[in-house]
């Protein structure tokens, strides 16, 4: 075994809410439950295998049956617009009218439900890579957009989650080791042409990136970065459900009917130790005991998040999860109320939700563990993607995927 490990040539990057956020248009107040999914239940992902079905849906609370158009745009590995012609990555049309449209029935909140599957008769994606789907209104304005990633399996990836080696991080962090198995797939000039990214809990805005294996074992390329491929383990996600408008719901202290149903989860505080829950790692799904077709019969409710502990006055507090693409934007900030508690009210479709709190400091740096802590026994999902641009090629492919869960280290 020949060791090529050299600290001078290792490129390690950490990205969170970075370049990708600059090309995303956040939904307006009347667009809710916008989700791109691979169709897996209950933990759906915006990382889709090339040729498999991408499921996209959203609700418009203005309920006026707008004629929305979708548009698929390809980006490079760093979320810059591609130089490729549309015909090189789309078979058919990159945009078309969304025709699967239905109005809500039997709900207090009126809304129109839109849904789309790709590939369809108009659009088929031809290349792996980074993409955004835009939703465009009748005035040709972008209403909102959502990112997703398409991958192929040209190589295999083995992934393993371990305890952190550093004794200072062992109780709070998890380390991800992985290996690429080339299977004779030709990879040339890997230091410049290959990048590998590790994602935690299907949050594609938050990753760590590595450009060079630490050593080679024939067709196996090993990535072992005990000081860099580490993630805060966080804590199990907080959770609640709103599936029963008139009965008992998990995680809900009480609810009441006003113009809509008002749901009050139990008040939250700092978590001082690890708490075990069977969560779904930040995901959510729509569910209603009163509905046969939840896409148009599940209602919208107001959910009142309350944090009743003391917060550093220099910090801002946000609630995030897959329901808002883990984005700590102004809409999801908890503000101090007259009782001195921090509160945020969100309009959410009936279902089961995981969520967590993050803070931002005065420099807009995000801390995902300040409120709930970070404990190595927490169960997390990890996904490794391999991006490859062959020397002389005009675009970058995603040539492999590997997955692992931290349960294996317990």
PyMOL commands that set and color helices and strands:
alter all, ss='L'
color gray80, all
select helices_A, chain A and resi 7-9+19-22+86-89+190-193+294-297+322-324+330-332+406-409
alter helices_A, ss='H'
color red, helices_A
select strands_A, chain A and resi 12-16+31-37+47-49+54-60+69-75+90-92+95-97+100-103+112-118+123-125+129-136+142-151+156-163+173-181+194-200+206-210+215-217+220-223+230-232+238-241+252-257+261-265+284-286+300-307+316-320+333-336+342-349+351-360+366-367+381-388+397-405
alter strands_A, ss='S'
color yellow, strands_A
deselect
rebuild
show_as cartoon
